[in-house]
Amino acid sequence: MSYLLPQRLKELRIEKGLSQRNLSKATGLSQPAIVHWENNKRVPNAEVVMVIANFFGVTAGYLLGLED
């Protein structure tokens, strides 16, 4: 099992037609943090994973690569 959050976060963001800045404004998460997560430089904490999952209407398990 691999860590898929960077890939899935970017795919979901692009599917929704959002820039990293737009996603930041919509979720209240910082744009630099989003850049780091998408580039696999940092790992978001559980609370942030839930914010992202809720925003995109997916499960935390999907974001983390635990389910398809």
N, C-alpha and C positions, 0 to 999 in steps of 0.2 A: 504494500500500500504506500502510495507516495502522497506528499503534501501538495494539494492542488489549489490551495486558496489563491496564490498569485494569479494563476491562469484563469480560474473561474471568476474571480473578482473582475479582472480585465474584460473577459468575455461578456459578463452580465452588464458591465458599464457600457461597453460598446453597443451591445444589443439594444440598450435603452437610449442610445444616442447621446450619452453624457460624456462630457470631458471630466478630467479629474477635478477640476475646479467646480464644475456643476455638481458633481457627486458630493464634494466637500460642503457646498452650500446647502444641499438638500438634506444631508445627514447630520451636519454639525461636526463632522470629523475633519481634522486638518488635512489640507491638500498635501503637504510634505509627507505626512504619515501614509496617505493613500499611495503616493509614489513609491515609498519604501516597501509597502506591502506588495504592490504589483511587481516590483523588481526583486522580491524575495530577499530584501535586506533586513527586514524586521518582521516579527510575527505579532499580529494584534492579540490583545487579551480576549478572554471569553465574552466580556460585556460588549466589546466592539464587534466581535464576530456576530453576536446576536443582533446588533443594530444593523449591520450590513445585510444579514439574512432577512430580517424583517422588512427592510427597505425594498429588497429585490423579490420578496415573496418566495424565498427558498428556505431550506432548513440549514442549520449550522453544519449538520453532517454532510450535506451536499457541498457547501463551501470548502470544507476541510478534506473532501475526497473520501469520506467514509461511506457515502451512498451516491447513486447516480440519479 
